[in-house]
């Protein structure tokens, strides 16, 4: 998969055109470990300042997409 195809897929996932869970299943990519919010907050708050739940969700979604694309 080319970088351009990966970028298009990333945009399609973010816009909701493509279901990321279905892609994980289709390509049999192991789903990444996801820290729960409290652990994530304790881990990164000292470095990055206050971490909101919205920040956490955004980062988790980015991680899920990145892991998928690295394995395609």
C-alpha positions as CSV (number, residue, x, y, z in Angstrom):
1,X,0.0,0.0,0.0
2,X,1.5,3.4,-1.0
3,X,1.7,6.3,1.3
4,X,-0.9,8.1,-0.7
5,X,-3.3,5.1,-0.3
6,X,-2.6,5.1,3.4
7,X,-3.3,8.8,3.7
8,X,-6.6,8.3,1.8
9,X,-7.5,5.4,4.1
10,X,-6.7,7.5,7.2
11,X,-9.0,10.2,5.9
12,X,-11.8,7.7,5.1
13,X,-11.5,6.2,8.6
14,X,-11.7,9.6,10.3
15,X,-14.7,10.7,8.2
16,X,-16.5,7.4,9.1
17,X,-16.6,6.1,5.5
18,X,-14.5,3.1,6.5
19,X,-14.9,1.1,9.8
20,X,-11.5,0.6,11.4
21,X,-12.7,-2.5,13.4
22,X,-13.7,-4.3,10.1
23,X,-10.2,-3.5,8.7
24,X,-8.5,-5.0,11.7
25,X,-10.6,-8.1,11.3
26,X,-10.2,-8.3,7.5
27,X,-6.4,-8.0,7.6
28,X,-6.0,-9.9,10.9
29,X,-4.0,-7.2,12.5
30,X,-3.6,-7.6,16.3
31,X,-5.5,-4.8,18.0
32,X,-3.2,-2.6,20.1
33,X,-3.3,-2.5,23.9
34,X,-5.2,0.6,25.0
35,X,-4.5,2.2,28.3
36,X,-7.5,3.2,30.3
37,X,-8.0,7.0,30.8
38,X,-6.8,7.2,34.4
39,X,-3.5,5.4,33.6
40,X,-3.0,7.4,30.5
41,X,-3.6,10.6,32.4
42,X,-1.1,9.7,35.1
43,X,1.4,8.7,32.6
44,X,1.3,11.7,30.3
45,X,0.0,14.6,32.4
46,X,3.4,15.5,33.9
47,X,4.9,15.9,30.4
48,X,2.0,17.3,28.5
49,X,0.0,19.2,31.2
50,X,-3.7,18.6,31.8
51,X,-5.1,15.7,29.8
52,X,-8.9,15.8,29.1
53,X,-10.9,12.8,28.1
54,X,-11.3,14.3,24.7
55,X,-7.5,14.5,24.3
56,X,-7.3,10.8,25.4
57,X,-10.0,9.7,22.9
58,X,-8.2,11.6,20.1
59,X,-4.9,10.0,20.9
60,X,-6.4,6.5,21.2
61,X,-8.1,6.9,17.8
62,X,-4.8,8.1,16.2
63,X,-3.0,5.1,17.8
64,X,-5.5,2.6,16.5
65,X,-5.3,4.0,13.0
66,X,-1.4,4.2,13.0
67,X,-1.1,0.6,14.2
68,X,-3.4,-0.6,11.4
69,X,-1.6,1.4,8.7
70,X,1.8,0.1,9.9
71,X,0.6,-3.4,9.4
72,X,-0.8,-3.0,5.9
